[in-house]
Amino acid sequence: MRHQARVGIIADQPLQQHLLQNVIVEEGYEVGVNTHPEKVNAALLRSDTISVWVVNLVDSDAWDDVLEQILDHSCAPVFFGDGKAPDRNSAEFPSWRRRIITKLKEFSDPIAEVKSAPVLDLDALINANRVDPSDVIKLPARFRYANPSQVDHVCVVAASLGGPSPVKEFFDRIPADLPAAFLYAQHIDEGCIDALVASVGRHTELKMELVSEGCQLENGKILVVPVSREIQFQANHTVEILENGWSGPYGPSIDHLFKNVVARYKNMTSAIVFSGMGSDGTLGATSIVEAGGTVWAQDRQSAIEPSMPDSVSEAGYVSFRGSPEQLARKFVEQLLTDTTSLEVTAT
């Protein structure tokens, strides 16, 4: 009996990973894992969350041992691409895309024709209590009063279904003077974004606002990422809102945002993936780790929908998982101990 697929992608070049993911998602499939062959192991290949593997290796001779491992250990069907994908704008791209989708449909059906942003209970969130004020993490005196404009660390907080509540708990515990700037990317209908800002930002000591033209990343501030417009980052920490939308089936695209932040902030980037369905963020996490940044995720026990943090973790990019409280405490501790990358102005 044919069944609906979560697709696993194994490709040895970031561009190949990106093209394959976009093509597969556009066709209505869900990508559960998108990883480099060096991250492949027997446990990943035996995962029962993957219905079919798509393997596309440009330099296949370099990965003979991985190919053998895939064939020996995969519990799901495997099909192999035909080398380097053509440029998306080339005349060869449509036929390459058609071959990939035709092969995929031999194994499984798409999960859905159209994806929509998850429905969120913002009324319940607005009425939710904040954490006890005594549980806001205290900073040592020497780290207080960071210069707002001297941004040395950018943390991207990403979430989808079930995300706003744990994200709110995380931000409610973060002290106002922490020397870090935050971006919050939430899969949500665009008409609900103002309510999201009002509800998640209701109790936090941090400043929280929706990205607007010309706004800047600042220490102690959370910028909420727009749903329908891509953003990039300038040398003076100014946010540029582009005319085009995000790539991928949801807005904002977490994969796309991770790549754009890394393009500007390199190893000063970190990400925390909270509750959500799907695999958005898994591909983009590659760029963060390769740049020397860190990726953490909410644990299964505290997540309403763990598939999104699970996907990033299963791909091998996550170095710490925990509850919202544990993530907040670990984040502050990690930031404050990394004194070589901080230049804090005390008053």
C-alpha positions as CSV (number, residue, x, y, z in Angstrom):
1,M,0.0,0.0,0.0
2,R,1.3,3.4,-1.0
3,H,1.7,5.9,1.9
4,Q,2.5,9.6,2.3
5,A,6.2,10.4,2.6
6,R,8.6,12.2,4.8
7,V,11.6,12.4,2.5
8,G,15.2,12.2,3.6
9,I,17.8,14.0,1.5
10,I,21.5,13.2,1.4
11,A,23.6,15.4,-0.8
12,D,27.3,16.5,-0.7
13,Q,26.9,20.1,-1.7
14,P,24.8,22.8,0.0
15,L,23.4,24.0,-3.4
16,Q,22.3,20.5,-4.2
17,Q,20.6,20.2,-0.8
18,H,18.8,23.5,-1.3
19,L,17.6,22.7,-4.8
20,L,16.4,19.2,-3.9
21,Q,14.5,20.5,-0.8
22,N,12.8,23.3,-2.7
23,V,11.7,20.9,-5.5
24,I,10.5,18.2,-3.2
25,V,8.6,20.6,-0.9
26,E,7.1,22.5,-3.8
27,E,5.6,19.2,-5.0
28,G,3.8,18.7,-1.6
29,Y,6.2,16.4,0.2
30,E,7.7,17.0,3.6
31,V,11.4,16.9,4.0
32,G,12.3,15.2,7.3
33,V,16.1,15.3,7.0
34,N,18.4,17.1,4.7
35,T,22.0,16.3,5.5
36,H,25.6,15.9,4.2
37,P,26.9,12.3,3.7
38,E,29.5,12.8,6.4
39,K,26.6,13.1,8.9
40,V,25.0,9.8,7.9
41,N,25.0,7.0,10.3
42,A,23.2,3.7,10.8
43,A,20.8,5.1,13.4
44,L,19.7,7.9,11.1
45,L,19.2,5.4,8.2
46,R,17.0,3.2,10.4
47,S,14.7,6.0,11.4
48,D,11.1,5.1,10.9
49,T,10.2,8.7,10.3
50,I,11.7,8.7,6.8
51,S,9.6,7.0,4.1
52,V,12.1,7.4,1.2
53,W,15.7,8.6,0.8
54,V,16.8,10.8,-2.1
55,V,20.6,10.6,-2.5
56,N,22.4,13.0,-4.8
57,L,26.2,12.9,-4.7
58,V,28.2,15.1,-7.1
59,D,31.5,13.4,-6.1
60,S,30.2,9.9,-5.7
61,D,33.7,8.3,-5.7
62,A,34.5,10.1,-2.5
63,W,31.6,8.5,-0.6
64,D,31.9,4.8,-1.4
65,D,31.7,3.9,2.3
66,V,28.6,6.0,2.8
67,L,26.9,4.5,-0.2
68,E,27.6,1.1,1.2
69,Q,26.2,2.1,4.6
70,I,23.0,3.5,2.9
71,L,22.4,0.3,1.1
72,D,23.1,-1.9,4.1
73,H,21.2,0.0,6.8
74,S,18.3,2.0,5.2
75,C,14.9,0.8,6.3
76,A,13.2,2.9,3.6
77,P,13.5,2.8,-0.2
78,V,16.4,4.7,-1.7
79,F,16.7,6.4,-5.1
80,F,19.8,8.1,-6.5
81,G,19.9,11.4,-8.3
82,D,22.0,11.7,-11.5
83,G,24.8,14.0,-10.3
84,K,25.0,17.7,-10.2
85,A,21.6,19.5,-10.6
86,P,21.5,22.2,-13.2
87,D,21.0,25.8,-12.3
88,R,17.3,26.7,-11.6
89,N,17.3,29.2,-14.5
90,S,18.8,26.8,-17.0
91,A,17.0,25.1,-19.9
92,E,17.9,21.7,-18.4
93,F,16.3,22.4,-15.0
94,P,12.7,21.5,-15.8
95,S,13.6,18.0,-17.1
96,W,15.9,17.4,-14.1
97,R,13.1,18.4,-11.8
98,R,10.6,16.2,-13.6
99,R,12.9,13.2,-13.3
100,I,13.3,13.7,-9.5
101,I,9.5,14.0,-8.9
102,T,8.7,11.1,-11.2
103,K,11.0,8.9,-9.3
104,L,9.7,10.1,-5.9
105,K,6.1,9.4,-6.9
106,E,7.0,5.8,-7.7
107,F,7.5,5.3,-4.0
108,S,5.0,7.6,-2.3
109,D,2.4,10.3,-2.5
110,P,2.7,13.9,-1.5
111,I,1.5,14.8,2.0
112,A,-0.5,17.7,0.9
113,E,-1.3,19.9,-2.2
114,V,-0.9,23.2,-0.3
115,K,0.6,24.0,3.0
116,S,-0.8,26.7,5.3
117,A,0.6,28.3,8.4
118,P,-0.4,26.6,11.6
119,V,-3.3,27.9,13.6
120,L,-2.3,29.3,16.9
121,D,-4.4,30.0,20.0
122,L,-3.2,33.5,20.7
123,D,-6.1,34.4,23.0
124,A,-4.9,31.7,25.4
125,L,-1.4,33.0,25.1
126,I,-2.4,36.6,25.8
127,N,-4.0,35.4,29.0
128,A,-1.1,33.2,30.1
129,N,0.8,34.1,33.2
130,R,4.4,35.1,33.0
131,V,7.1,33.2,34.8
132,D,7.6,34.4,38.4
133,P,9.7,37.6,38.3
134,S,12.2,36.0,40.6
135,D,12.9,33.4,37.9
136,V,14.2,36.0,35.5
137,I,17.9,35.1,35.2
138,K,20.2,37.5,37.1
139,L,23.3,38.9,35.4
140,P,26.6,39.5,37.1
141,A,27.2,43.2,37.5
142,R,30.0,43.3,35.0
143,F,27.7,42.1,32.2
144,R,24.9,44.5,32.8
145,Y,24.1,47.5,30.7
146,A,25.5,46.2,27.4
147,N,25.8,48.9,24.7
148,P,22.6,48.3,22.7
149,S,24.3,49.1,19.4
150,Q,27.4,46.9,19.9
151,V,25.9,43.6,18.6
152,D,28.3,40.7,19.0
153,H,25.8,37.9,19.1
154,V,22.6,37.2,17.2
155,C,20.2,34.4,18.3
156,V,17.5,33.2,16.0
157,V,14.5,31.7,17.8
158,A,12.5,29.6,15.4
159,A,9.1,27.9,15.9
160,S,6.0,26.6,14.2
161,L,3.0,24.7,15.6
162,G,3.0,24.8,19.4
163,G,5.9,27.3,19.4
164,P,4.6,30.6,20.9
165,S,4.0,29.3,24.4
166,P,7.5,27.8,25.0
167,V,9.1,30.8,23.2
168,K,7.3,33.1,25.6
169,E,8.5,31.1,28.6
170,F,12.1,31.3,27.2
171,F,12.0,35.1,26.6
172,D,10.3,35.7,30.0
173,R,13.4,34.3,31.7
174,I,15.9,36.4,29.7
175,P,17.3,39.5,31.5
176,A,16.9,42.9,29.7
177,D,20.6,43.7,29.8
178,L,21.9,40.5,28.2
179,P,24.4,41.4,25.4
180,A,22.6,39.6,22.6
181,A,20.1,40.5,19.9
182,F,17.3,38.2,19.0
183,L,15.3,37.4,15.9
184,Y,12.0,35.5,16.3
185,A,10.7,33.5,13.3
186,Q,7.3,32.0,13.8
187,H,5.2,30.2,11.2
188,I,1.9,32.0,11.4
189,D,-0.7,33.6,9.3
190,E,0.3,37.2,8.4
191,G,-3.0,38.6,9.9
192,C,-2.0,37.2,13.3
193,I,1.5,38.7,13.5
194,D,0.5,41.8,15.6
195,A,-1.3,39.6,18.1
196,L,1.8,37.3,18.3
197,V,4.0,40.3,19.2
198,A,1.5,41.5,21.8
199,S,1.1,38.1,23.4
200,V,4.7,36.7,23.4
201,G,6.2,40.1,24.3
202,R,3.7,40.9,27.0
203,H,5.9,40.1,30.0
204,T,9.4,39.8,28.8
205,E,12.0,42.4,30.0
206,L,13.3,42.5,26.5
207,K,12.0,45.0,24.0
208,M,10.0,43.2,21.3
209,E,8.8,44.6,18.0
210,L,7.9,43.6,14.4
211,V,10.6,44.3,11.9
212,S,10.1,47.6,10.1
213,E,12.1,49.3,7.3
214,G,15.3,50.7,8.7
215,C,15.1,49.1,12.1
216,Q,18.3,47.7,13.7
217,L,19.3,44.7,15.6
218,E,20.2,45.7,19.2
219,N,21.2,44.0,22.4
220,G,18.2,43.4,24.6
221,K,15.7,43.6,21.7
222,I,13.6,40.9,19.9
223,L,12.8,41.6,16.3
224,V,9.9,39.5,15.0
225,V,10.5,38.4,11.4
226,P,7.9,39.3,8.8
227,V,5.9,36.5,7.3
228,S,5.8,37.5,3.6
229,R,9.0,39.5,3.0
230,E,12.6,38.3,3.0
231,I,15.0,40.3,5.2
232,Q,18.8,40.8,5.1
233,F,21.2,42.5,7.4
234,Q,23.6,45.4,6.7
235,A,27.0,46.3,8.2
236,N,25.5,48.7,10.7
237,H,23.0,46.0,11.9
238,T,20.2,47.6,9.9
239,V,17.5,45.2,8.7
240,E,16.7,45.5,5.0
241,I,13.2,44.3,3.9
242,L,13.3,43.0,0.4
243,E,10.4,43.0,-2.2
244,N,10.4,39.3,-2.7
245,G,9.0,36.6,-0.4
246,W,10.7,33.8,1.4
247,S,11.6,30.5,-0.3
248,G,9.8,27.3,0.9
249,P,6.2,26.5,1.8
250,Y,5.9,28.5,4.9
251,G,6.6,32.1,5.8
252,P,9.0,33.1,7.2
253,S,11.3,30.4,5.9
254,I,13.5,29.4,8.8
255,D,16.1,27.7,6.4
256,H,16.3,30.9,4.4
257,L,16.5,33.2,7.5
258,F,19.3,31.1,9.0
259,K,21.4,31.5,5.8
260,N,20.8,35.3,5.7
261,V,21.8,35.8,9.3
262,V,25.0,33.7,8.8
263,A,25.9,35.7,5.7
264,R,26.3,38.8,7.9
265,Y,27.1,37.5,11.4
266,K,29.1,34.3,10.7
267,N,30.2,32.5,13.9
268,M,28.3,35.2,16.0
269,T,25.1,33.4,15.1
270,S,23.2,30.9,17.2
271,A,19.7,29.3,16.7
272,I,17.2,27.7,19.0
273,V,14.5,25.5,17.3
274,F,11.3,25.2,19.3
275,S,8.1,23.2,18.8
276,G,6.9,22.7,15.3
277,M,5.8,20.3,12.6
278,G,8.0,19.6,9.6
279,S,11.7,20.1,9.0
280,D,12.1,23.9,8.3
281,G,15.4,24.9,9.8
282,T,17.3,21.6,9.2
283,L,18.9,22.8,5.9
284,G,19.7,26.2,7.3
285,A,21.3,24.8,10.4
286,T,24.0,23.5,8.2
287,S,25.2,27.0,7.4
288,I,25.2,28.0,11.1
289,V,27.3,25.0,12.2
290,E,29.7,25.3,9.3
291,A,30.3,29.0,10.1
292,G,31.2,28.1,13.7
293,G,27.8,29.0,15.3
294,T,25.6,26.8,17.5
295,V,22.2,25.2,17.1
296,W,20.1,24.1,20.1
297,A,16.5,22.7,20.2
298,Q,13.6,22.2,22.5
299,D,13.4,18.7,24.0
300,R,10.7,16.2,23.1
301,Q,9.2,16.2,26.6
302,S,8.3,19.9,26.6
303,A,7.4,20.4,22.9
304,I,3.8,20.1,21.8
305,E,5.0,19.1,18.3
306,P,8.6,17.8,18.4
307,S,9.1,16.9,14.7
308,M,10.8,20.2,13.8
309,P,13.4,20.2,16.6
310,D,13.7,16.4,16.1
311,S,14.5,16.9,12.5
312,V,17.4,19.3,13.2
313,S,18.7,17.1,15.9
314,E,18.5,13.9,13.9
315,A,20.5,15.6,11.1
316,G,23.4,16.0,13.7
317,Y,23.4,19.8,14.0
318,V,22.1,20.2,17.6
319,S,24.6,20.4,20.5
320,F,22.0,20.9,23.3
321,R,18.4,20.1,23.9
322,G,16.3,21.2,26.9
323,S,13.0,22.7,28.2
324,P,12.4,26.4,27.7
325,E,13.8,27.1,31.2
326,Q,16.9,25.0,30.6
327,L,17.5,26.6,27.2
328,A,17.2,30.1,28.7
329,R,19.6,29.3,31.5
330,K,22.1,27.5,29.2
331,F,22.0,30.4,26.7
332,V,22.8,33.0,29.4
333,E,25.5,30.9,30.9
334,Q,27.1,30.2,27.5
335,L,27.0,33.8,26.4
336,L,28.5,35.1,29.6
337,T,31.3,32.6,29.7
338,D,32.3,33.3,26.1
339,T,34.1,36.4,27.2
340,T,36.5,36.4,24.2
341,S,33.7,37.4,21.9
342,L,32.0,40.0,24.1
343,E,32.9,43.7,24.5
344,V,30.6,44.9,27.2
345,T,30.4,48.6,28.3
346,A,29.6,48.8,32.0
347,T,28.2,51.9,33.6
